[in-house]
Amino acid sequence: MPEKIPVSILSEGIKDLKLIKEWGEYLAKEEGFAKDKVGKLSTSQIRKFFGSIKRIQASFEKAKGEILLLEPKLAYAMGRDKGKSKIKDLFSLLSPMIQEIKEDKAKFQNFVNVLEAIVAYHKAAGGE
């Protein structure tokens, strides 16, 4: 698993894409063997979460209270997955960021930028 993306990226913005690219590529690859295999993260797993983020972004002032609910949405996806994919790793990466955002519009926008970049690198690395 790649090194965690520091939460400070929410305040400072994206200055370097190295870790973001590593995460996108990591989430697109299967690991392990036979019964211990952990599958890649599917686009549909990301899409539901990403849809929630885009809805908040579209009407931030009305929906900013829903930012805190992003973490339970990821936790639910993780519970449904039962360890078959890397959604748990994505949860561990994004959870501290979600908690840091509070209702800060600039931090939320930086969070959206980070997630969009991860998704782009995920797709480029063969994520489906």
N, C-alpha and C positions, 0 to 999 in steps of 0.2 A: 504494500500500500504506500502511496506517495506521502510525503511530508504534508502536514495540514497547511491549508492556506490561512495565514494569520488573519484574525478578526479585524486587525487594524486596516485591512484593505477597504473596509466599509467607510472609514473616515478619510483615508488617504487616496482612495481610488486605485485603479489597476495601474501599476508602474512596470510590471514585468509579467509576461504570460507563461513563464516556464512551469510553475506549479499548476496553473490552470490547465495547460496542455497535458501535463502528466496525469492529472485527474481525469480529464476527458478520455484519454487513451486507456487508462487503467480500468475505467468503468465499462469500456467497450470490449474488454478481453475476458475470456473464461480462464479460470485457474483451478489447479488441483486435478485429481484423477478419480475416475470411477465414482463411487458413492460420495466422496468428499469434494466433488467438483462444485465450484461456486460459479454460476453462470454470469454472463455479462448483464449489465443493466439494460433493459429494453426501453425503446423510445416511448412505448405506451405508459411505462411506469413514470417516466419523466414528464410526459405530456399532461397528465392529470394535475400534477403538482405545479407545473409551469403555467397551466391554464388559470389556476388560482392566483398566481403571482401577477399575471397579465390583467386579470379582473381588478385586482387591488390597484395596479398601476394606472388603469384607465380612469378610475375615479378615486384617487388617493385620499382626498379629504373625507369622503364618505366612508371609505372602506379601510382606512388605516388601522382600525381596531381589529381587523381580521389578520393582521400580520402575526400576532401571537398564536393564531390557530394554524399557522403553516407547520409548526413543529408536530402537533398531533396528527395532521394529515400525513406527514412523512412517517410517523410512528405507526399509523394504521396500515400504510402501504408495506412497511417493514413486517408487521405482524401477519399480513396476508401472504407475504412472500415465503415465510417459514425458512429463511436462510438459503433459498435457491439462487439468489442473485446478490449483487453488491449494493442493494438498496440500504443495507445497514451501514455500509461504509459511507454512502452519500449522506445518510442521516447524521452520522458522527461528524462529518465535515460541516454540514449546513446548520445543525442545531445551535452551536455557539453563535453563529452569525445572526440567526433569526432572533435569538435572545438579545443580541446587541442592538439590533435595529430600533427597538421600541417603536416609536411612531415618527422617527426622523426620516423625512422625505429624501434627503441626500444619501443617507446610508442605505435606504431601501433601493434607490436607483443604482447605487454601486453593487448591491446584492444582485439585482436583476442583471446587471452587466456581467458579473462573475458567472452567474448561472447560464446566461446565454452563451458565454464563451466556452464553458464546460460542455454544454450541449453541442456546440459547433465542433469542438475537437472530438467529442464522442462519436458524432456522425462521420467525421473525416476518418476516424480510425476504424470504421466499419460497424459502428453501433447501428442497430436496427430499430 
